[in-house]
Amino acid sequence: MNLTLPDFVGFAGVTLVVGTYFLSQVGRMDVRRPLYPALNGLGALLILYSLSNTFNAASFLIEMFWLLISVIGLIRAFWLKSKE
């Protein structure tokens, strides 16, 4: 197996997505705060970059949805924060 820079960028993205999800499940990260969707969105972007090296349509599609949902979550988090 020959790993490239996009592979390592993708691994960083997976770490962010899985790490934030894990932290939310064990009660260490508040999903209502902007940091949660921001880290998830960044993770999705990094994974999408890695797909430029080895494209996979299903992975691309799920990461596009993950990014879209993260953007919606980020907007919502900032909107809720502004109402406080």
HUJOBEL-V830584 format. One record per pair of residues at least 12 apart in sequence whose C-alpha atoms are under 10 Angstrom apart, sorted by sequence separation. I is the first residue (numbers start at 1). J is the second residue. D is the distance in Angstrom with one decimal. If there is no record, write none. Layout:
BEGIN
i->I j->J d->D
i->I j->J d->D
END
This chain:
BEGIN
i->24 j->36 d->8.3
i->47 j->59 d->8.7
i->48 j->60 d->6.4
i->51 j->63 d->9.8
i->23 j->36 d->9.5
i->47 j->60 d->8.5
i->48 j->61 d->9.4
i->48 j->62 d->9.7
i->20 j->35 d->9.2
i->21 j->36 d->8.5
i->48 j->63 d->6.5
i->20 j->36 d->6.6
i->44 j->60 d->9.5
i->47 j->63 d->7.2
i->48 j->64 d->7.8
i->20 j->37 d->8.9
i->46 j->63 d->9.5
i->47 j->64 d->9.9
i->20 j->38 d->9.9
i->21 j->39 d->9.9
i->44 j->62 d->9.0
i->45 j->63 d->7.7
i->17 j->36 d->9.3
i->20 j->39 d->7.1
i->21 j->40 d->8.3
i->44 j->63 d->5.4
i->45 j->64 d->8.5
i->48 j->67 d->9.4
i->16 j->36 d->9.8
i->17 j->37 d->9.5
i->19 j->39 d->9.3
i->20 j->40 d->7.0
i->43 j->63 d->9.0
i->44 j->64 d->7.4
i->19 j->40 d->9.1
i->44 j->65 d->9.0
i->45 j->66 d->9.2
i->16 j->38 d->9.9
i->17 j->39 d->7.0
i->18 j->40 d->8.5
i->41 j->63 d->9.0
i->44 j->66 d->6.3
i->45 j->67 d->7.0
i->16 j->39 d->6.2
i->17 j->40 d->5.0
i->20 j->43 d->9.5
i->41 j->64 d->9.5
i->43 j->66 d->9.1
i->44 j->67 d->5.6
i->15 j->39 d->10.0
i->16 j->40 d->6.4
i->17 j->41 d->8.1
i->19 j->43 d->9.8
i->41 j->65 d->10.0
i->43 j->67 d->8.4
i->44 j->68 d->9.4
i->15 j->40 d->9.8
i->16 j->41 d->9.0
i->17 j->42 d->8.3
i->18 j->43 d->8.8
i->41 j->66 d->7.0
i->42 j->67 d->8.0
i->13 j->39 d->8.9
i->14 j->40 d->9.2
i->16 j->42 d->7.7
i->17 j->43 d->5.3
i->40 j->66 d->7.6
i->41 j->67 d->4.9
i->44 j->70 d->8.7
i->13 j->40 d->8.3
i->16 j->43 d->5.2
i->17 j->44 d->7.2
i->40 j->67 d->7.4
i->41 j->68 d->7.9
i->43 j->70 d->9.9
i->13 j->41 d->9.1
i->14 j->42 d->9.9
i->15 j->43 d->7.5
i->16 j->44 d->8.6
i->41 j->69 d->8.2
i->42 j->70 d->8.8
i->13 j->42 d->7.0
i->14 j->43 d->6.2
i->17 j->46 d->9.9
i->37 j->66 d->9.6
i->38 j->67 d->9.4
i->40 j->69 d->9.1
i->41 j->70 d->5.1
i->42 j->71 d->10.0
i->12 j->42 d->9.6
i->13 j->43 d->3.8
i->14 j->44 d->7.8
i->16 j->46 d->9.2
i->17 j->47 d->9.5
i->37 j->67 d->8.8
i->40 j->70 d->6.2
i->41 j->71 d->6.7
i->12 j->43 d->7.1
i->13 j->44 d->6.2
i->16 j->47 d->9.9
i->39 j->70 d->8.5
i->40 j->71 d->9.1
i->41 j->72 d->9.9
i->11 j->43 d->9.1
i->12 j->44 d->9.9
i->13 j->45 d->7.3
i->14 j->46 d->8.1
i->15 j->47 d->10.0
i->37 j->69 d->8.1
i->38 j->70 d->6.7
i->41 j->73 d->9.4
i->10 j->43 d->8.0
i->13 j->46 d->4.8
i->14 j->47 d->6.8
i->37 j->70 d->4.7
i->38 j->71 d->7.6
i->40 j->73 d->9.7
i->41 j->74 d->8.7
i->9 j->43 d->9.2
i->10 j->44 d->8.7
i->12 j->46 d->7.1
i->13 j->47 d->5.2
i->36 j->70 d->8.4
i->37 j->71 d->6.9
i->40 j->74 d->9.7
i->10 j->45 d->8.7
i->11 j->46 d->8.2
i->12 j->47 d->8.0
i->13 j->48 d->8.7
i->37 j->72 d->8.3
i->38 j->73 d->8.4
i->39 j->74 d->9.7
i->9 j->45 d->9.6
i->10 j->46 d->5.4
i->11 j->47 d->7.4
i->13 j->49 d->9.2
i->34 j->70 d->9.7
i->37 j->73 d->5.6
i->38 j->74 d->6.3
i->9 j->46 d->5.8
i->10 j->47 d->4.3
i->13 j->50 d->8.8
i->34 j->71 d->10.0
i->36 j->73 d->8.4
i->37 j->74 d->5.3
i->38 j->75 d->9.8
i->8 j->46 d->9.3
i->9 j->47 d->7.0
i->10 j->48 d->7.5
i->12 j->50 d->9.8
i->35 j->73 d->9.9
i->36 j->74 d->8.0
i->37 j->75 d->9.0
i->7 j->46 d->9.5
i->8 j->47 d->9.5
i->9 j->48 d->9.4
i->10 j->49 d->7.0
i->11 j->50 d->8.4
i->34 j->73 d->7.7
i->35 j->74 d->8.0
i->37 j->76 d->9.6
i->38 j->77 d->9.8
i->6 j->46 d->8.4
i->7 j->47 d->8.5
i->9 j->49 d->7.4
i->10 j->50 d->4.8
i->33 j->73 d->9.0
i->34 j->74 d->5.4
i->37 j->77 d->8.3
i->6 j->47 d->8.4
i->9 j->50 d->6.2
i->10 j->51 d->7.8
i->32 j->73 d->8.0
i->33 j->74 d->8.1
i->34 j->75 d->8.2
i->36 j->77 d->9.1
i->6 j->48 d->9.3
i->7 j->49 d->8.9
i->8 j->50 d->7.8
i->9 j->51 d->9.9
i->31 j->73 d->8.7
i->32 j->74 d->8.8
i->34 j->76 d->8.4
i->35 j->77 d->8.8
i->6 j->49 d->6.5
i->7 j->50 d->5.5
i->10 j->53 d->10.0
i->31 j->74 d->9.9
i->33 j->76 d->9.2
i->34 j->77 d->5.1
i->5 j->49 d->10.0
i->6 j->50 d->4.3
i->7 j->51 d->8.4
i->32 j->76 d->8.3
i->33 j->77 d->5.6
i->34 j->78 d->6.4
i->5 j->50 d->8.1
i->6 j->51 d->7.6
i->7 j->52 d->9.7
i->32 j->77 d->5.7
i->33 j->78 d->7.9
i->34 j->79 d->9.7
i->4 j->50 d->9.1
i->6 j->52 d->7.5
i->7 j->53 d->7.7
i->31 j->77 d->8.6
i->32 j->78 d->9.2
i->34 j->80 d->9.6
i->6 j->53 d->6.2
i->7 j->54 d->8.7
i->33 j->80 d->8.8
i->34 j->81 d->8.6
i->5 j->53 d->8.9
i->6 j->54 d->8.7
i->32 j->80 d->8.3
i->33 j->81 d->8.0
i->4 j->53 d->8.2
i->17 j->66 d->9.4
i->32 j->81 d->9.0
END
